[in-house]
Amino acid sequence: MTAYKSNPKLIKTNTDVPLTIAVTAINENGEKVDKFIACERPLTVYLNWQPIVTLMTLGARAEALSLGYLKNQGFISDISKLESVIVDWDVNSAAILTSEKIENLDDKLSEKTVTTGCGQGTVYGDFMTGLDDIDLPKPELKQSMIYSLLKNINAYNETYKNAGAVHGCGLCHQDQIIGFVEDVGRHNAVDTLAGEMWLNQDNGNDKLFYTTGRLTSEMVIKVAKMGIPVVLSRSGATQMGLELAQKLGITMIARAKGRHFLVYNGAENIEFDALS
């Protein structure tokens, strides 16, 4: 398994699962064609052996996905108290054990909000906690760098190119992609990157977050909790997502593909140095 700067015990009781499988389809001409489709499987996340949620996921980097989900939802916050992560694909589960004191867990689980999130669709009571304490730096971006990043991101999206049906999220520094995850839901992908950043004690202040998915309120909140001041999406934004970006000081760029993008918040942070 991946080595992380923090030191929880990571255990996998089964090998990694495939992300795609080969199938036969019939095309518009009535011909048989060999194709790949994305895998989808349930992963039940346990916190100190209490079931929290079942996520529908490709299954890549399940330990980081589980930790990122629990951290982003406000269930855990102290990396030093994390004891072990056990991923068992024989029973489709990930168990996180921590000595951190978890107060009012049943109350948190009872406060659910159904969201627009694909692959998840629920946030819990403490999801909004701590937003007023977030203080993001003002980024310095160049239009030419955004174009370069969008070009570089084309080398990723391997599962999407092979099978479709997935979203991709990337953790970027300038125009370089330093982490990329694909999953059946965009929230799974962002939680996986959040979990890896947390395990590596990585600071998001100089990073940019890329996603193929839309910028809804919960996506903006998760990026803010990762300490990242810029979000860049191939898709669009929602009204509540924009309002939160404005409140939290996140530079929001959407509809970004090729040499096109729309800045919905933070245009003053961009040097337009590649005007056509």
C-alpha positions as CSV (number, residue, x, y, z in Angstrom):
1,M,0.0,0.0,0.0
2,T,1.0,3.6,-0.4
3,A,3.3,5.0,2.3
4,Y,2.0,8.2,4.0
5,K,3.7,10.7,6.2
6,S,1.3,10.1,9.1
7,N,1.5,6.6,10.6
8,P,-1.8,4.8,10.9
9,K,-1.7,1.0,10.4
10,L,-3.1,0.3,6.9
11,I,-4.4,-3.2,6.4
12,K,-5.9,-4.7,3.2
13,T,-7.3,-8.2,3.6
14,N,-7.8,-8.7,-0.1
15,T,-6.1,-7.4,-3.3
16,D,-7.1,-4.3,-5.1
17,V,-10.3,-4.6,-7.1
18,P,-10.5,-4.1,-10.9
19,L,-11.8,-0.7,-12.1
20,T,-13.2,-1.8,-15.4
21,I,-14.4,-5.1,-16.9
22,A,-14.6,-6.3,-20.5
23,V,-18.1,-6.8,-22.0
24,T,-19.6,-7.4,-25.4
25,A,-22.1,-4.9,-26.8
26,I,-24.1,-4.6,-30.0
27,N,-23.5,-1.4,-32.0
28,E,-25.9,0.5,-34.2
29,N,-25.1,-1.7,-37.1
30,G,-26.1,-4.9,-35.2
31,E,-22.4,-5.9,-34.9
32,K,-20.8,-7.4,-31.8
33,V,-18.1,-5.1,-30.3
34,D,-15.7,-5.7,-27.3
35,K,-15.9,-2.8,-24.9
36,F,-15.1,-2.0,-21.3
37,I,-17.4,-0.6,-18.6
38,A,-16.7,0.9,-15.3
39,C,-17.1,-1.3,-12.2
40,E,-19.3,-0.1,-9.3
41,R,-19.4,-1.7,-5.9
42,P,-20.6,-0.8,-2.4
43,L,-18.1,0.1,0.3
44,T,-19.5,0.4,3.8
45,V,-17.5,2.7,6.0
46,Y,-17.2,1.9,9.7
47,L,-16.0,4.2,12.4
48,N,-14.8,2.3,15.5
49,W,-16.9,-0.6,14.2
50,Q,-20.1,1.5,13.9
51,P,-21.5,1.7,10.3
52,I,-21.6,5.2,9.0
53,V,-22.4,5.1,5.3
54,T,-22.3,2.9,2.2
55,L,-20.6,4.5,-0.7
56,M,-21.0,3.3,-4.3
57,T,-17.5,3.4,-5.7
58,L,-15.0,2.1,-8.3
59,G,-12.9,1.0,-5.3
60,A,-9.6,2.7,-6.0
61,R,-7.7,3.9,-2.9
62,A,-10.5,2.9,-0.6
63,E,-8.5,3.8,2.5
64,A,-8.1,7.4,1.4
65,L,-11.7,7.6,0.3
66,S,-13.0,6.4,3.7
67,L,-10.8,8.8,5.7
68,G,-11.5,11.7,3.4
69,Y,-15.2,11.1,3.7
70,L,-15.2,10.9,7.5
71,K,-13.0,14.0,7.8
72,N,-15.0,16.1,5.3
73,Q,-18.2,15.1,7.1
74,G,-16.9,16.2,10.4
75,F,-16.7,12.8,12.1
76,I,-13.0,12.8,12.8
77,S,-10.4,15.6,12.8
78,D,-7.2,14.4,14.7
79,I,-4.8,12.6,12.5
80,S,-2.5,11.8,15.5
81,K,-5.3,9.7,17.1
82,L,-5.9,7.6,14.0
83,E,-4.9,4.0,14.8
84,S,-5.7,1.8,11.8
85,V,-7.6,1.5,8.5
86,I,-8.8,-1.9,7.5
87,V,-10.1,-2.4,3.9
88,D,-11.7,-5.8,3.2
89,W,-13.1,-6.3,-0.3
90,D,-14.3,-9.8,0.7
91,V,-17.1,-8.0,2.6
92,N,-16.9,-4.6,0.8
93,S,-16.0,-2.7,3.9
94,A,-13.5,-0.1,5.3
95,A,-13.1,0.1,9.1
96,I,-11.4,3.2,10.6
97,L,-10.3,2.9,14.2
98,T,-9.3,6.0,16.2
99,S,-8.8,6.9,19.8
100,E,-10.2,10.3,19.1
101,K,-13.3,11.0,21.3
102,I,-16.3,11.0,19.0
103,E,-19.1,12.8,20.8
104,N,-22.8,12.6,19.9
105,L,-22.3,10.2,17.0
106,D,-25.9,9.0,16.9
107,D,-27.1,12.6,16.9
108,K,-24.8,13.4,14.0
109,L,-26.0,10.4,12.0
110,S,-29.6,11.4,12.5
111,E,-29.1,14.9,11.0
112,K,-29.0,14.0,7.3
113,T,-29.4,16.2,4.2
114,V,-30.0,14.7,0.8
115,T,-27.8,16.4,-1.7
116,T,-27.1,16.4,-5.4
117,G,-24.0,14.3,-4.9
118,C,-23.6,11.3,-7.2
119,G,-22.3,8.2,-5.5
120,Q,-23.1,9.6,-2.0
121,G,-26.0,12.0,-1.8
122,T,-26.1,12.6,1.9
123,V,-24.3,15.0,4.3
124,Y,-24.4,14.9,8.0
125,G,-25.0,17.5,10.8
126,D,-21.4,18.6,11.3
127,F,-20.6,19.1,7.6
128,M,-20.9,22.9,7.8
129,T,-19.0,23.2,11.1
130,G,-15.8,25.2,11.0
131,L,-16.5,27.2,7.8
132,D,-16.3,30.5,9.6
133,D,-12.7,29.6,10.7
134,I,-11.4,29.0,7.2
135,D,-9.0,31.6,6.0
136,L,-7.8,31.0,2.4
137,P,-4.9,32.8,0.8
138,K,-5.4,34.9,-2.3
139,P,-3.9,33.0,-5.3
140,E,-1.9,34.4,-8.1
141,L,-3.0,32.8,-11.4
142,K,-2.1,33.3,-15.0
143,Q,-4.5,32.7,-17.9
144,S,-1.6,30.9,-19.7
145,M,-1.1,28.6,-16.7
146,I,-4.8,27.6,-16.8
147,Y,-4.5,26.8,-20.5
148,S,-1.4,24.7,-19.8
149,L,-3.1,22.8,-16.9
150,L,-6.2,22.1,-19.1
151,K,-3.9,20.6,-21.7
152,N,-1.9,18.5,-19.2
153,I,-5.1,17.2,-17.6
154,N,-5.9,15.4,-20.9
155,A,-3.2,12.9,-20.2
156,Y,-5.4,11.6,-17.2
157,N,-9.0,10.4,-17.2
158,E,-7.8,6.9,-18.0
159,T,-10.9,5.0,-16.8
160,Y,-13.2,7.6,-18.5
161,K,-11.4,7.2,-21.8
162,N,-11.5,3.4,-21.5
163,A,-15.1,3.0,-20.2
164,G,-16.8,6.3,-19.5
165,A,-19.3,6.7,-16.6
166,V,-16.9,8.2,-14.1
167,H,-15.8,11.6,-12.8
168,G,-12.2,12.7,-12.3
169,C,-10.7,15.1,-9.8
170,G,-7.1,16.4,-9.7
171,L,-4.9,18.1,-7.1
172,C,-2.7,20.5,-9.0
173,H,0.2,22.8,-8.4
174,Q,0.5,25.4,-11.0
175,D,0.0,23.5,-14.3
176,Q,1.2,20.1,-12.9
177,I,-1.2,17.4,-11.7
178,I,0.2,15.9,-8.4
179,G,-2.8,13.6,-7.7
180,F,-5.7,12.4,-9.8
181,V,-8.6,10.1,-8.9
182,E,-11.5,8.8,-10.9
183,D,-14.7,7.4,-9.4
184,V,-18.4,6.8,-10.2
185,G,-19.2,9.9,-8.1
186,R,-17.3,13.2,-8.1
187,H,-17.6,13.4,-4.3
188,N,-15.8,10.0,-3.9
189,A,-13.0,11.4,-6.0
190,V,-12.6,14.6,-4.0
191,D,-12.9,12.7,-0.7
192,T,-10.1,10.4,-1.8
193,L,-7.8,13.3,-2.5
194,A,-8.8,14.9,0.8
195,G,-7.9,11.7,2.6
196,E,-4.5,11.4,0.9
197,M,-3.7,15.1,1.6
198,W,-4.7,14.5,5.3
199,L,-2.5,11.3,5.5
200,N,0.4,13.2,4.0
201,Q,-0.2,16.3,6.1
202,D,-0.2,18.3,2.8
203,N,-1.1,22.0,2.8
204,G,-3.6,23.1,0.2
205,N,-2.7,26.8,0.2
206,D,-0.6,26.7,-3.0
207,K,-2.8,24.1,-4.8
208,L,-5.6,24.2,-7.3
209,F,-8.5,21.7,-7.4
210,Y,-9.7,20.4,-10.8
211,T,-13.0,18.4,-11.3
212,T,-15.0,17.2,-14.2
213,G,-18.1,17.6,-12.1
214,R,-20.4,20.5,-11.3
215,L,-19.5,23.0,-8.6
216,T,-22.3,22.5,-6.1
217,S,-22.3,23.8,-2.5
218,E,-20.9,20.6,-1.0
219,M,-18.1,20.5,-3.6
220,V,-17.1,24.0,-2.7
221,I,-17.2,23.3,1.0
222,K,-15.0,20.2,0.6
223,V,-12.4,22.1,-1.4
224,A,-12.4,24.9,1.3
225,K,-11.9,22.3,4.0
226,M,-8.9,21.0,2.1
227,G,-7.5,24.6,2.3
228,I,-7.4,25.0,-1.4
229,P,-8.2,28.5,-2.7
230,V,-9.0,27.7,-6.4
231,V,-11.5,25.3,-8.0
232,L,-11.5,24.6,-11.7
233,S,-14.3,22.6,-13.3
234,R,-15.1,21.3,-16.7
235,S,-18.7,21.6,-15.8
236,G,-20.9,24.4,-14.5
237,A,-21.7,25.9,-11.1
238,T,-24.8,26.2,-8.9
239,Q,-26.2,29.3,-7.2
240,M,-25.4,28.0,-3.7
241,G,-21.9,26.9,-4.8
242,L,-21.2,30.4,-6.1
243,E,-22.5,32.0,-2.9
244,L,-20.2,29.8,-0.8
245,A,-17.2,30.5,-3.1
246,Q,-17.8,34.2,-2.6
247,K,-18.2,33.8,1.2
248,L,-15.1,31.6,1.6
249,G,-12.9,33.5,-0.9
250,I,-12.5,30.7,-3.4
251,T,-11.6,31.6,-7.0
252,M,-14.2,29.7,-9.0
253,I,-13.6,28.8,-12.6
254,A,-16.1,26.7,-14.5
255,R,-16.9,25.5,-18.1
256,A,-13.1,25.1,-18.5
257,K,-12.0,23.1,-21.5
258,G,-9.4,23.8,-24.2
259,R,-9.0,27.6,-24.4
260,H,-12.3,28.5,-22.8
261,F,-13.3,29.2,-19.2
262,L,-15.7,31.3,-17.2
263,V,-14.6,33.0,-13.9
264,Y,-17.5,33.3,-11.5
265,N,-15.5,34.5,-8.6
266,G,-12.0,35.8,-8.1
267,A,-11.3,37.3,-11.5
268,E,-9.1,39.9,-9.8
269,N,-6.7,37.0,-8.9
270,I,-6.1,36.1,-12.6
271,E,-3.5,37.8,-14.9
272,F,-5.0,37.7,-18.4
273,D,-1.7,37.2,-20.2
274,A,-2.9,35.1,-23.2
275,L,-5.7,37.1,-24.7
276,S,-6.5,36.1,-28.2
